[in-house]
Amino acid sequence: MTSASEATHLSNLSPILVPIVAFIALRDFLTNAQKAATILGLSGLFFVASPRFATNLTSVLGDLVLLGTSVCYTLFIVLSKRLKATNVGSSFAVTVIVTIFLMPIAVIFGGLNLSGFDIGLAGWISVVYMGTMCSLVALALYFKGLSVVTASEAAVLLLVQILTGLVLAALFPGESLNPTQAVGAATILLALVLGVKRTGGRQETGSS
């Protein structure tokens, strides 16, 4: 419904949205470095995506869906911190809830095809791996990390996904970064450094 560049930009806005929502909901303390990281992160995202922007082909509905992704990430991070979800039980609960929520949506949009279960041993191993390592374990590690950093820091660290994607795209498909994208990647890297920089007077925040 929209371009890959729009998807890169709009679905990764949570590092910019979280500090705002966290300040309101959690009274998160933001250092000047973290404020700068928020601005740099937004600028870096724009530079990474802008070379391929095709605004004349962009669907407004598609943009709204992608923006909704960032809003969902934002609420997930802030609420996880607010509810002190920091253990494996929380990870399992989130996995079960998401599964229950998505099952009817999968049936509505994908139909119920019982023959789809015939995916072979390799297929089922992949399903188990994605369900455990990529979902349950990944969420457990995320919640553990969220217990020792602020919501704003956790959001800034999501920018690592973009850098990882750029590196992997360069290594495997052989895609090259143009100068604008290289500037964006460097800006995001600087945002990451500033976003996790701790100061001696930094407060540990959160709601009880």
C-alpha positions in Angstrom: 0.0 0.0 0.0 3.0 2.3 0.2 6.7 2.4 -0.6 9.5 0.6 1.3 11.0 4.0 2.3 7.7 5.1 3.8 7.6 1.8 5.7 11.2 2.3 7.0 10.4 5.8 8.2 6.8 5.6 9.6 7.1 2.1 11.3 10.2 3.1 13.2 9.0 6.4 14.8 8.7 4.8 18.3 12.2 6.1 19.4 10.8 9.6 18.8 7.3 9.0 20.2 8.4 7.0 23.4 10.2 9.9 25.1 7.2 12.1 24.8 4.7 9.5 26.0 7.1 8.3 28.7 7.5 11.8 30.0 3.8 12.2 30.4 2.9 8.7 31.6 6.1 7.7 33.6 7.7 11.1 34.3 10.8 9.7 32.6 13.8 12.0 33.1 15.4 13.0 29.8 19.0 14.2 29.7 20.0 16.7 27.1 21.9 13.9 25.3 18.7 11.9 25.1 16.8 14.9 23.7 19.5 15.3 21.1 19.3 11.5 20.3 15.5 11.8 19.6 16.1 14.6 17.1 19.1 12.8 15.5 17.2 9.6 15.3 14.3 11.2 13.4 16.8 13.0 11.1 18.7 9.7 10.5 15.5 7.9 9.6 14.6 10.5 7.1 18.0 10.4 5.4 17.9 6.5 5.3 14.5 6.5 3.7 14.4 9.7 1.6 16.4 8.5 -1.5 13.5 6.2 -2.3 10.6 8.4 -1.3 7.8 8.3 -3.9 5.2 10.6 -2.4 3.1 10.7 -5.5 2.5 6.9 -5.1 2.0 6.8 -1.4 -1.3 5.7 0.0 -2.6 7.7 2.9 -4.2 4.6 4.3 -0.9 2.7 4.1 0.9 5.5 5.8 -1.7 5.5 8.6 -1.3 1.8 9.1 2.5 2.2 9.3 2.1 5.1 11.7 -0.1 2.8 13.8 2.7 0.3 14.0 4.9 2.9 15.7 2.1 3.9 18.0 1.7 0.3 19.0 5.4 -0.1 19.7 5.3 3.0 21.7 2.4 1.9 23.9 4.0 -1.6 24.3 7.2 -0.1 25.6 5.6 2.4 27.9 3.0 0.0 29.3 5.6 -2.7 29.8 7.6 -0.3 31.9 4.4 1.0 33.7 3.2 -2.5 34.6 6.7 -3.7 35.6 6.6 -6.6 33.1 10.1 -7.9 33.7 10.1 -11.7 33.8 9.5 -14.9 31.7 5.9 -15.1 32.8 5.2 -11.7 31.3 6.8 -12.8 28.1 4.6 -16.0 28.0 1.5 -13.9 28.8 2.2 -11.4 26.0 2.8 -14.3 23.5 -0.5 -16.0 24.4 -2.5 -12.8 24.3 -1.1 -11.8 20.9 -1.8 -15.3 19.6 -5.4 -15.2 20.8 -5.8 -11.7 19.3 -4.4 -12.6 15.9 -6.1 -16.0 15.4 -9.5 -14.6 14.3 -7.7 -11.9 12.1 -5.7 -14.7 10.5 -8.8 -16.7 9.7 -10.7 -13.6 8.4 -8.0 -12.5 6.1 -6.3 -15.7 5.3 -9.1 -18.3 5.5 -9.0 -21.6 7.3 -7.0 -24.0 5.2 -6.3 -27.3 7.1 -3.9 -28.4 4.4 -1.7 -25.6 5.4 -0.6 -27.7 8.4 1.2 -30.1 6.1 4.5 -28.2 6.1 6.9 -31.0 6.8 9.5 -31.5 9.5 11.6 -28.5 8.5 8.5 -26.3 8.5 7.5 -27.3 12.0 11.0 -26.9 13.3 10.9 -23.3 11.9 7.6 -22.7 13.6 8.9 -23.9 17.0 12.1 -21.9 16.6 10.2 -18.7 15.7 7.7 -19.2 18.5 10.4 -19.8 21.2 13.6 -18.1 20.3 12.2 -15.3 18.2 9.1 -14.6 20.3 9.1 -16.1 23.9 12.9 -15.8 24.6 13.3 -12.5 22.7 10.4 -11.0 24.7 11.9 -12.3 28.0 15.2 -10.8 27.2 13.5 -7.5 26.2 11.5 -7.4 29.5 14.7 -8.1 31.4 16.5 -5.3 29.7 13.6 -2.9 30.2 13.9 -3.5 34.0 17.3 -1.8 34.1 16.9 1.0 31.5 14.3 3.7 31.0 11.5 3.4 28.3 13.2 6.2 26.4 16.5 4.3 26.2 14.8 1.1 25.2 13.1 3.0 22.3 16.3 4.6 21.1 17.9 1.1 21.0 15.3 0.0 18.5 17.2 2.1 16.0 19.7 -0.8 16.0 17.2 -2.7 13.8 17.7 -0.1 11.0 21.5 -0.2 11.2 21.4 -4.0 11.2 19.1 -4.1 8.2 21.4 -1.7 6.3 24.5 -3.9 7.1 22.8 -7.1 6.2 21.5 -5.6 3.0 25.0 -4.6 2.1 26.5 -8.0 3.0 24.0 -10.4 1.4 22.0 -8.8 -1.4 25.0 -6.6 -2.1 23.0 -3.3 -1.8 25.2 -0.3 -1.5 24.5 2.8 0.5 24.4 6.1 -1.4 25.9 9.2 0.4 22.6 10.3 1.8 21.9 6.9 3.4 25.4 6.8 4.7 24.8 10.1 6.4 21.6 8.7 7.8 23.3 5.6 9.2 26.0 7.7 10.8 23.4 10.0 12.3 21.4 7.0 13.7 24.7 5.6 15.2 25.3 9.0 16.9 21.7 9.0 18.2 22.3 5.5 19.7 25.5 6.7 21.5 23.8 9.8 22.9 20.5 7.9 23.7 22.2 5.4 26.1 24.7 7.9 27.6 24.3 8.0 31.3 25.2 10.9 33.6 26.1 10.9 37.2 22.9 12.8 38.1 20.6 10.7 36.1 17.5 9.7 37.9 15.9 6.3 37.9 12.3 6.9 37.0 9.1 5.0 36.8 5.7 4.9 38.4 4.8 2.8 41.4 
